[in-house]
Amino acid sequence: MLQKYKIRIGLMGLVAMLFLLTGCGALGLANSAATPTPSQTLLNSANAMSQLKSVHFDLQATLNLKSSSSGEEKNGLSFNVTGNGDAAAPDQASTNVSLGKDHVLSVISTGGKVYVQGQDGTWYVTDKDKVNDGVENVLSKDLSQQLGVVLAELQKAKLTDHGPEVINGKTLDHITAILDADTLKTLTSQLNGLLPANQQSTQNVLSQATLDLWIDQSTSYVYQVKLNLAVSVDLSKLPALNFNGQKLDLPASVMPITLQAQVNFSKFNEPVSIQAPTHAVPLAQR
């Protein structure tokens, strides 16, 4: 019954990787120095973000798909992705994601359960430890709790501190992280792991990723993250896609995809209520 939902969610693996990368500024380990280096600033921020009682996020992103045949570039496709959500300690999270004007997915995690709503509006429920879908697994977690490994890898990136900049009337420290080849290889493996086993491929490769983070030095909170990402996807492993009623037949080739995204964090430690949906259908009945 939810085959269309599962097909559309295949593309959302890239969005899940976006969540992984943009959450890098929200996890950490270490203490600060009097004049922190870019690496220390990220770690200080990560420590502060990991101790938040609650946080809100808003997402805007664009996915660009292009392919070529016999050296001639074909028309590509662009998808606008928007999302928002909240997280509350110790283990509650809610996320809503849309492609264009179409709602694609809502995920709520609370009380040891994960609730998933597709385009048909029906809520499905399963135990959190039984969630196998990589996308649903990522989106059901607090961004400030799931990315310790990615943050550790980020310390190997080329970090540049641009100094203070004013964003939305607030003075924030701007840091750029350009991921190196080894880090990209590690994240490629993680991206593949988000896909079902029959869609994984050695030709799914993350080739470039740059993160820009804006951090309040007085609180170490991350207010804004921007991501530029380039990845190649093995289309032969993916099923046909259906967007806005139009079937998209995917060629048996590798398609380069770029993603530009911005995530804003706000409402730090403000009260938030994440409620389990009523009348949810057990996931096994899909």
SEKOLMAR-671315 format. One line per 10 residues: number of its first residue (from 0); their letters; for each residue x, y, z of N, C-alpha, C. Coordinates in steps of 0.001 Angstrom, whole numbers, plus 500000, padded with zeros to 6 digits. Example, Ala and Ser with C-alpha at 12.3 -4.5 7.8 and 13.67 -1.06 7.14 Angstrom:
2
0) as) 513190:494310:507800:512300:495500:507800:513200:496700:507800; 512850:497750:507080:513670:498940:507140:512900:500030:507870;
This chain:
286
0) mlqkykirig) 500816:498799:500000:500000:500000:500000:500854:501256:500000; 502040:501179:500590:502904:502349:500666:504105:502228:499750; 503936:501496:498607:505066:501349:497700:505529:502698:497153; 504568:503580:496784:504958:504905:496296:505733:505651:497370; 505288:505519:498622:505992:506160:499736:507427:505677:499821; 507636:504372:499715:508990:503823:499818:509850:504265:498653; 509262:504369:497438:510026:504829:496274:510490:506260:496471; 509581:507113:496906:509932:508517:497085:510955:508680:498195; 510884:507849:499203:511827:507950:500305:513235:507543:499874; 513376:506781:498771:514710:506431:498292:515553:507657:498046;
10) lmglvamlfl) 514986:508686:497417:515708:509929:497183:516021:510637:498487; 515216:510416:499511:515413:511124:500767:516642:510633:501518; 517299:509575:501022:518581:509187:501622:519578:510330:501576; 519536:511120:500509:520411:512289:500422:520058:513309:501490; 518768:513449:501751:518356:514381:502789:518822:513887:504154; 518759:512573:504351:519256:512027:505609:520745:512320:505781; 521511:512205:504682:522924:512566:504764:523078:514045:505094; 522188:514862:504557:522201:516281:504903:522048:516446:506415; 521126:515703:507020:520945:515784:508455:522213:515361:509186; 522849:514321:508690:524094:513884:509294:525143:514980:509262;
20) ltgcgalgla) 525306:515610:508107:526356:516606:507952:526049:517898:508689; 524805:518378:508590:524478:519644:509226:524421:519516:510734; 524295:518312:511230:524314:518129:512673:525700:518093:513257; 526712:518167:512380:528074:518101:512880:528347:519170:513916; 527752:520324:513747:527983:521405:514688:527255:521204:515988; 526497:520114:516128:525686:519928:517313:526177:518820:518215; 527363:518309:518010:527891:517252:518852:529322:517536:519220; 529789:517100:520345:531193:517311:520627:531700:516761:521914; 532983:517046:522201:533667:516335:523244:534505:517200:524185; 535102:518293:523727:536231:518826:524458:535958:520148:525148;
30) nsaatptpsq) 537006:520660:525857:536944:521908:526580:537556:523025:525764; 537308:524281:526170:537764:525422:525406:539075:525967:525915; 539741:526743:525066:540910:527501:525467:540518:528969:525488; 541409:529841:525993:541096:531263:526090:540788:531837:524716; 541610:531512:523731:541367:531916:522351:541215:530655:521528; 540000:530183:521336:539816:528871:520702:540208:528865:519237; 540801:527772:518811:541029:527530:517395:539693:527141:516762; 539606:527113:515424:538355:526660:514801:537925:525281:515291; 538877:524366:515432:538554:523026:515919:537990:523077:517331; 538603:523874:518192:538110:523989:519565:536742:524652:519611;
40) tllnsanams) 536518:525642:518734:535211:526291:518681:534123:525285:518342; 534402:524406:517383:533422:523381:517020:533168:522418:518167; 534223:522030:518835:534061:521095:519941:533336:521740:521117; 533665:523000:521405:532955:523708:522471:531474:523821:522145; 531178:524152:520897:529799:524260:520449:529095:522924:520569; 529794:521868:520159:529211:520536:520216:528854:520170:521642; 529738:520484:522577:529484:520181:523977:528254:520936:524475; 528145:522213:524109:526992:523019:524534:525698:522502:523919; 525742:522171:522626:524536:521705:521945:524063:520362:522489; 525024:519508:522857:524660:518184:523359:523979:518255:524720;
50) qlksvhfdlq) 524114:519388:525408:523503:519539:526728:522171:520290:526680; 521723:520640:525482:520453:521339:525363:519281:520475:525833; 518316:521118:526443:517096:520422:526820:516137:520328:525633; 516240:521297:524725:515395:521265:523533:515978:522209:522492; 515609:521988:521217:516051:522845:520123:515102:522658:518948; 514945:523716:518154:514116:523688:516951:515013:523889:515738; 514640:523287:514591:515401:523528:513376:514464:523749:512194; 514948:524526:511218:514256:524745:509946:515240:524483:508823; 514787:523758:507805:515634:523319:506702:515119:523847:505377; 516037:524332:504543:515757:524652:503145:516890:524073:502313;
60) atlnlkssss) 516554:523349:501256:517589:522715:500444:517115:522572:499006; 518091:522453:498105:517815:522205:496690:518658:521038:496219; 517996:520044:495640:518664:518902:495020:518675:519106:493510; 519848:519026:492890:519974:519155:491437:520494:517849:490857; 519729:517261:489937:520102:516002:489300:520401:516259:487837; 521559:515787:487363:521922:515940:485957:522505:514632:485452; 522305:514377:484157:522887:513190:483536:523407:513569:482169; 524280:512738:481621:524814:513008:480288:524864:511706:479498; 524745:511825:478187:524797:510667:477301:525537:511060:476037; 526563:510262:475678:527376:510529:474485:527928:511944:474478;
70) geeknglsfn) 528283:512408:475663:528895:513721:475782:527928:514873:475761; 526633:514614:475518:525657:515688:475481:524875:515718:476785; 524843:516897:477391:524145:517033:478661:522636:517078:478443; 521923:516285:479193:520470:516281:479117:519909:517238:480159; 518635:517537:479994:517987:518378:480987:517997:517682:482334; 518286:518452:483358:518307:517887:484692:517009:518168:485431; 516976:517758:486667:515821:517965:487520:516282:518646:488799; 515441:519511:489329:515717:520179:490591:514534:519961:491528; 514826:519705:492789:513800:519502:493795:514088:520410:494982; 513084:521147:495408:513204:521978:496595:512731:521181:497804;
80) vtgngdaaap) 513601:521065:498780:513309:520315:499996:513179:521287:501157; 512111:521172:501906:511946:521971:503117:511629:521037:504275; 511953:521485:505458:511681:520665:506625:511773:521481:507896; 511245:520927:508952:511360:521542:510271:511166:520469:511318; 511556:520782:512525:511388:519802:513571:511862:520313:514910; 511647:519481:515920:512040:519790:517285:512665:518552:517914; 513517:518804:518890:514094:517716:519676:514068:518114:521136; 513807:517145:521998:513755:517386:523431:514438:516238:524156; 515290:516570:525117:515978:515553:525904:514968:514765:526739; 515204:513476:526984:516425:512781:526558:516339:512082:525200;
90) dqastnvslg) 515120:511801:524701:515049:510955:523500:513829:511239:522633; 513361:512483:522609:512196:512812:521794:512619:513641:520583; 511984:513384:519446:512290:514147:518233:511090:514087:517299; 510903:515179:516535:509873:515203:515489:510451:515909:514282; 510151:515379:513082:510684:515925:511840:509608:515868:510761; 509490:516948:509983:508585:517006:508841:509398:517393:507611; 509215:516660:506505:509973:516911:505284:509020:516977:504102; 509237:517975:503212:508440:518120:501998:509351:518264:500797; 508898:517774:499651:509540:518021:498362:508630:518957:497582; 509100:520176:497308:508233:521168:496704:507061:521449:497622;
100) kdhvlsvist) 505844:521357:497075:504649:521579:497880:504105:520290:498478; 504737:519171:498158:504226:517876:498583:504872:517411:499876; 504038:517107:500852:504528:516490:502076:505020:515079:501751; 506235:514760:502179:506818:513457:501890:506832:512566:503123; 507200:513134:504262:507453:512285:505419:507390:513092:506698; 506757:512520:507709:506826:513018:509077:507256:511865:509968; 508145:512151:510884:508633:511135:511810:508597:511704:513218; 508026:510953:514151:508012:511320:515560:508602:510171:516354; 509511:510484:517237:510122:509481:518106:509885:509886:519551; 509190:509025:520298:508912:509305:521697:508506:508024:522405;
110) ggkvyvqgqd) 508881:507905:523658:508466:506760:524457:508908:505419:523925; 510077:505363:523273:510574:504108:522740:509903:503664:521455; 509054:504513:520888:508343:504208:519650:508714:505216:518567; 508645:504780:517302:508837:505664:516158:507561:505634:515332; 507028:506826:515047:505799:506981:514273:506153:507615:512931; 505663:507039:511839:505987:507495:510498:504691:507777:509741; 504634:508955:509127:503481:509324:508317:503925:509606:506892; 503359:508875:505931:503646:509097:504529:502628:510025:503902; 502555:510013:502574:501683:510944:501865:500203:510628:502011; 499878:509393:502387:498455:509060:502515:497866:509553:503825;
120) gtwyvtdkdk) 498682:510129:504694:498205:510703:505940:498107:509734:507095; 498278:508436:506829:498192:507433:507882:499474:507398:508699; 499330:507322:510013:500493:507172:510898:500744:505684:511147; 502010:505284:511066:502424:503921:511356:503385:503956:512540; 503397:502898:513331:504196:502880:514546:504975:501584:514653; 506176:501671:515182:506991:500499:515478:507910:500822:516637; 508505:499800:517243:509486:500023:518301:510730:500665:517712; 511331:501581:518456:512495:502298:517946:513622:501350:517572; 513813:500286:518351:514920:499370:518060:514639:498449:516880; 513438:498570:516272:513110:497758:515102:513134:498563:513809;
130) vndgvenvls) 513505:499833:513883:513546:500670:512685:514781:500318:511872; 514563:499751:510679:515665:499327:509823:515909:500298:508667; 514887:501043:508264:515051:501981:507161:516010:503090:507585; 517088:503283:506805:518119:504239:507189:517601:505652:507308; 516722:506071:506386:516188:507430:506420:515345:507637:507667; 514413:506715:507908:513552:506848:509072:514378:506824:510352; 515435:506015:510373:516272:505907:511552:516958:507232:511855; 517513:507871:510821:518186:509154:511023:517201:510220:511467; 516057:510319:510782:515111:511394:511056:514387:511212:512374; 514441:510026:512972:513758:509786:514243:514628:510154:515434;
140) kdlsqqlgvv) 515840:510662:515186:516758:510951:516278:517023:512445:516397; 517455:512838:517595:517831:514216:517872:519139:514519:517154; 519163:515603:516353:520383:515963:515645:521559:516171:516593; 521268:516545:517829:522336:516820:518773:522838:515579:519499; 522367:514385:519107:522784:513168:519797:523313:512088:518861; 523182:512229:517552:523453:511109:516657:524730:511222:515845; 525495:512309:515975:526542:512552:515006:527950:512635:515599; 528206:511934:516675:529530:511976:517279:530629:511514:516345; 530374:510459:515600:531381:509933:514676:531684:510942:513581; 530624:511581:513049:530826:512558:511991:531616:513753:512503;
150) laelqkaklt) 531327:514184:513718:532059:515318:514276:533535:514991:514428; 533825:513770:514915:535224:513368:515044:535918:513413:513692; 535228:512978:512640:535800:513028:511304:535988:514471:510837; 535089:515357:511264:535165:516748:510842:536445:517416:511320; 537021:516934:512401:538253:517522:512903:539416:517343:511921; 539284:516423:510984:540317:516204:509980:540144:517135:508776; 539020:517867:508741:538740:518734:507601:539625:519976:507650; 539690:520686:506525:540364:521976:506472:539422:523008:507067; 539799:523585:508216:538946:524515:508938:539468:525938:508791; 538554:526859:508491:538905:528276:508364:537947:529102:509199;
160) dhgpevingk) 538501:529962:510062:537693:530864:510882:537670:532234:510207; 536491:532660:509737:536353:533935:509036:536105:535099:509996; 535988:534788:511297:535731:535839:512255:534252:536147:512401; 533922:537221:513121:532510:537531:513400:531769:538076:512184; 530508:537643:512024:529605:538136:510994:528231:538312:511626; 527461:539239:511096:526122:539495:511619:525107:538713:510793; 524382:537811:511438:523351:536996:510814:522046:537233:511560; 521050:537750:510838:519746:538031:511444:519884:538889:512698; 520786:539883:512623:520965:540819:513723:521820:540313:514866; 522376:539107:514735:523176:538529:515813:524605:538317:515333;
170) tldhitaild) 525593:538678:516145:526995:538512:515787:527441:537080:516082; 527873:536386:515026:528228:534975:515128:529584:534734:514481; 530310:533744:514983:531595:533364:514410:531357:532414:513237; 531960:532726:512084:531752:531948:510861:532956:531032:510640; 532704:529723:510593:533748:528729:510363:533383:527886:509152; 534346:527670:508260:534161:526808:507085:534959:525529:507259; 534331:524403:506944:535000:523104:506979:534914:522475:505596; 536074:522229:504972:536141:521542:503682:536635:520124:503946; 535802:519144:503622:536124:517763:503965:537204:517211:503051; 538142:516460:503641:539237:515876:502885:538824:514530:502300;
180) adtlktltsq) 539720:513936:501499:539393:512702:500773:539062:511554:501711; 539808:511408:502799:539548:510308:503730:538185:510465:504398; 537853:511697:504782:536555:511953:505403:535428:511682:504424; 535611:512102:503163:534592:511850:502148:534380:510351:501955; 535464:509591:502014:535348:508137:501875:534543:507548:503018; 534794:508030:504232:534058:507547:505396:532578:507883:505280; 532274:509108:504869:530884:509522:504745:530186:508828:503572; 530949:508486:502530:530381:507704:501431:529858:506374:501950; 530641:505742:502804:530219:504473:503393:528954:504656:504226; 528877:505774:504972:527690:506035:505775:526474:506313:504894;
190) lngllpanqq) 526679:507037:503797:525582:507313:502864:525037:506033:502271; 525934:505135:501863:525491:503842:501348:524705:503078:502394; 525136:503200:503649:524469:502484:504728:523053:502959:504992; 522719:504176:504533:521363:504685:504694:520387:504056:503707; 520922:503462:502638:520080:502887:501602:519785:501421:501891; 518660:500901:501373:518406:499460:501461:519540:498684:500794; 519749:497458:501218:520882:496663:500736:520896:496541:499215; 519720:496418:498594:519672:496245:497139:519887:497544:496372; 520012:498674:497066:520290:499950:496416:521700:500462:496707; 522454:499730:497497:523820:500127:497794:524728:499797:496612;
200) stqnvlsqat) 525750:500649:496389:526628:500471:495239:527968:501145:495507; 529023:500547:494983:530349:501165:495093:530443:502434:494252; 529455:502639:493352:529444:503836:492519:528665:504988:493155; 528078:504757:494324:527512:505850:495111:528657:506506:495853; 529080:507667:495398:530300:508279:495923:530055:509742:496277; 530412:510110:497487:530406:511501:497926:531736:512120:497521; 531704:513071:496588:532947:513596:496020:533363:514948:496579; 532444:515697:497148:532789:517014:497676:531777:517422:498731; 532242:518034:499801:531338:518544:500829:532010:519695:501567; 531302:520802:501646:531767:521967:502382:530676:522411:503343;
210) ldlwidqsts) 531066:522636:504593:530142:523094:505619:530549:524478:506091; 529557:525366:506197:529762:526663:506838:528874:526729:508067; 529468:527079:509200:528738:527119:510458:528868:528499:511077; 527758:528995:511648:527750:530265:512351:527407:529996:513812; 528335:530366:514696:528293:529958:516099:528371:531185:517008; 527552:531194:518036:527604:532248:519051:528706:531879:520050; 529789:532647:520066:530904:532327:520943:530535:532454:522420; 529543:533278:522748:529185:533475:524157:528445:532275:524734; 527706:531548:523888:526959:530374:524358:527445:529075:523726; 528210:529202:522646:528671:528067:521832:527540:527380:521071;
220) yvyqvklnla) 526378:528019:520954:525277:527438:520197:525471:527689:518696; 525144:526675:517896:525121:526805:516439:523779:527392:516028; 523809:528502:515294:522574:529137:514835:522270:528819:513374; 523318:528602:512584:523084:528360:511164:524181:527459:510607; 523761:526548:509712:524687:525672:508993:524315:525706:507516; 525307:525882:506650:525097:525772:505211:525970:524642:504673; 525415:523895:503727:526093:522721:503173:526071:522774:501654; 527230:522516:501050:527329:522282:499610:527898:520882:499417; 527153:520055:498698:527472:518636:498602:527406:518182:497155; 528365:517363:496739:528348:516734:495418:528487:515232:495600;
230) vsvdlsklpa) 527599:514473:494958:527595:513019:495114:527192:512389:493783; 527729:511211:493500:527327:510418:492341:526490:509245:492818; 525378:508977:492121:524448:507927:492529:524266:506935:491391; 524357:505650:491719:524164:504575:490748:522670:504373:490529; 522152:504931:489434:520711:504883:489168:520210:503476:488843; 521110:502615:488399:520682:501260:488055:520186:500491:489276; 520532:500968:490460:520115:500303:491690:518804:500840:492241; 518297:501937:491643:517103:502576:492176:515877:502235:491346; 514700:502168:491976:513461:501968:491231:513041:503264:490555; 512074:503169:489637:511529:504366:488994:510910:505269:490055;
240) lnfngqkldl) 511034:506570:489831:510502:507543:490775:509201:508128:490239; 508356:508588:491154:507095:509200:490773:506939:510487:491561; 507018:511637:490848:506901:512930:491500:505764:513716:490867; 504863:514188:491740:503741:515010:491280:502960:514322:490162; 502832:512999:490267:502064:512245:489293:502791:511917:488011; 504063:512339:487885:504840:512095:486682:505897:511033:486962; 505884:509976:486156:506843:508908:486323:508188:509300:485735; 509242:509074:486488:510597:509381:486034:511358:508071:485895; 511592:507632:484665:512362:506420:484418:513845:506747:484527; 514514:506037:485386:515920:506315:485635:516797:505479:484701;
250) pasvmpitlq) 517767:506101:484026:518655:505345:483144:519629:504511:483951; 520156:503470:483303:521144:502600:483972:522511:503260:483901; 522681:504329:484644:523928:505076:484620:524163:505705:485976; 525312:506359:486107:525646:507068:487332:525317:508541:487138; 524528:509086:488036:524090:510478:487913:524758:511349:488966; 525377:512466:488546:525904:513418:489524:524773:514250:490118; 524813:514430:491419:523794:515196:492131:524487:516212:493018; 523997:517431:493001:524501:518444:493917:523387:518855:494868; 523770:519263:496054:522808:519675:497066:523339:520915:497763; 522496:521930:497841:522803:523123:498617:521723:523255:499684;
260) aqvnfskfne) 522131:523456:500919:521157:523448:502002:521536:524437:503090; 520514:524841:503813:520703:525697:504982:519812:525191:506100; 520388:525058:507287:519627:524669:508467:519821:525743:509530; 518715:526261:510063:518749:527233:511145:518288:526569:512434; 519074:526724:513485:518703:526237:514806:518200:527412:515647; 517160:527169:516452:516575:528242:517253:515832:527650:518446; 515218:528532:519239:514392:528139:520392:515156:527215:521333; 516411:527602:521607:517252:526795:522489:516649:526736:523892; 516433:525521:524380:515947:525255:525746:514544:525795:526009; 513806:526147:524944:512428:526570:525147:511518:525346:525287;
270) pvsiqaptha) 510427:525467:526043:509522:524318:526206:508992:523817:524870; 508940:522511:524709:508417:521910:523492:507647:520647:523870; 506551:520403:523179:505733:519221:523431:505724:518338:522189; 506216:517121:522323:506232:516156:521226:505306:515005:521617; 504163:514941:520954:503130:513983:521319:503065:512831:520318; 502808:511636:520839:502614:510477:519967:501268:510592:519256; 501210:510319:517946:499928:510343:517220:498974:509279:517758; 497700:509587:517712:496696:508601:518124:496285:507754:516925; 495816:506569:517188:495282:505665:516160:496344:505288:515123; 497601:505138:515532:498636:504720:514620:498510:503218:514312;
280) vplaqr) 498823:502850:513077:498727:501461:512617:500080:500790:512797; 500138:499583:513358:501423:498884:513475:502113:498778:512124; 503397:499026:512092:504145:499078:510848:504076:497760:510093; 503950:496641:510794:503918:495331:510148:502721:495185:509228; 501692:496052:509371:500488:495946:508548:500601:496704:507244; 501780:497338:506953:501894:498111:505711:501807:497204:504496;
